[in-house]
Amino acid sequence: MLDLARLRALHAVSVHGSVAAAAAFLGYTPSAVSQQITKLERETRTPLLERHGRGVVLTDEARHLAATAEELLAIVERAETTLEERRGQPTGQLVVGAFASSARGLLPGVLAKLAGLHPTLDVRLREVDPHLSIDLVARGAIDLAVAHDWDIAPLPAPDGVEQAFIGDDLCDLLVPAGHPLAARPSVRREELTGQRWICQPPGTVCHDWLVRTLRAAGCEPDLAHQAEENHTQLALVAAGLGIAMMPRLGRGPLPEGIRAISLDPVPTRRLYALWRAGAARRPAVTVTVETLRRHWPTVAAG
């Protein structure tokens, strides 16, 4: 009989694309994941991973086995959901994926509340890109995701994935203290032509949103500096190297030398919790979503 833990390791490599990424997600060392795959190869008498450059790729047999593993993990999830539902209280392990600023600004308080109220529930946080989180939920790699969309780019939820609105995250225009706009109480988007921008790299949700928003207002943005971390962007703004639009969630106190100005209309990022429809009855999912929604007003108030 095939070992479920080894199948889970193979499935994680399939979903995350490498042994190292699978190990980081599962909370193991890369060596431990490699050992699980090696044991599974011996069990099945089938090569499952092939060297490709510095990484590995799944063989055709491994891809078929990973797909079967996904089905088996879904069956296990349904069994766990039924047992938990019969107990009537949240219990067991729940893996939550969240994008960076929500992992920093929202989840610590939520996880602390859940740990205090439900000691038999083991919630584990994984920071994931919002572009990837919905697919990870759909494939069963995580149990629940905190994701976001923007007012001009709605969040697509595939069949079999349910979602609940958590709250609106407002966005401010950040400028150096000596900037001509720094004394203004608010600024319209059409007034931002000719500015040098500091933003996230291409391919990220926030980058795409900024470009689309400014183009919709008739401005072609000059993207002077690109950095993934909010703190890096803030340091660039404080140094007088450009301006930025940044959501409030997880931003933290503004450094000296930066002014936050309201935009008219105010850009809004909407936060959602997403989970598989098959886990909707699970008390662990229900109580976590409720806690996210109840905790949000505290976070949004600052």
Secondary structure, 3 states (H helix, E strand, C coil): CCCHHHHHHHHHHHHHCCHHHHHHHHCCCHHHHHHHHHHHHHHHCCCCEEEECCEEEECHHHHHHHHHHHHHHHHHHHHHHHHHHHHCCCCEEEEEEECHHHHHHCHHHHHHHHHHHCCCEEEEEEECCHHHHHHHHHCCCCCEEEEEEECCECCCCCCCEEEEEEEEEEEEEEEECCCCCCCCCEEEHHHHCCCEEEECCCCCHHHHHHHHHHHHCCCCCEEEEECCCHHHHHHHHHCCCCEEEEECCCCCCCCCCEEEEEEECCCEEEEEEEEEHHHCCCHHHHHHHHHHHHHHHHHHCC
